[in-house]
């Protein structure tokens, strides 16, 4: 007794790209601009020029996007930035927003 199964359907494979999230720096009056630039250069890998421009944007507009990543990377960079800032006594705040 043999059983044969025939499938009339083909399986469609759908691959979705992971969502992107912005890491947003928030302005405050206590964190020095030099520290914000250091965070942007060391954690977010910005050049001196882009770090300075973004720092000025955060200072004048109240917020600026440090980078856009998949959620896990965005969250890790935000946590790393906050931890480093707290170790130095700065109240730097960041948030992670869906793009």
URTA-V96786 format. One record per residue. N is the residue number from 1. SS is DSSP state (H for helix, E for strand, C for the rest). Layout:
((N;SS) (N;SS))
This chain:
((1;C) (2;C) (3;C) (4;C) (5;C) (6;C) (7;C) (8;C) (9;C) (10;C) (11;C) (12;C) (13;C) (14;C) (15;C) (16;C) (17;C) (18;C) (19;C) (20;E) (21;E) (22;E) (23;E) (24;E) (25;E) (26;E) (27;C) (28;C) (29;C) (30;C) (31;C) (32;C) (33;H) (34;H) (35;H) (36;H) (37;H) (38;H) (39;H) (40;H) (41;H) (42;H) (43;C) (44;C) (45;C) (46;C) (47;C) (48;H) (49;H) (50;H) (51;H) (52;H) (53;H) (54;H) (55;H) (56;H) (57;H) (58;H) (59;H) (60;H) (61;H) (62;C) (63;E) (64;E) (65;E) (66;E) (67;E) (68;E) (69;E) (70;E) (71;H) (72;H) (73;H) (74;H) (75;H) (76;H) (77;H) (78;H) (79;H) (80;H) (81;H) (82;H) (83;H) (84;H) (85;H) (86;H) (87;H) (88;C) (89;C) (90;C) (91;C) (92;C) (93;E) (94;E) (95;E) (96;E) (97;E) (98;E) (99;C))
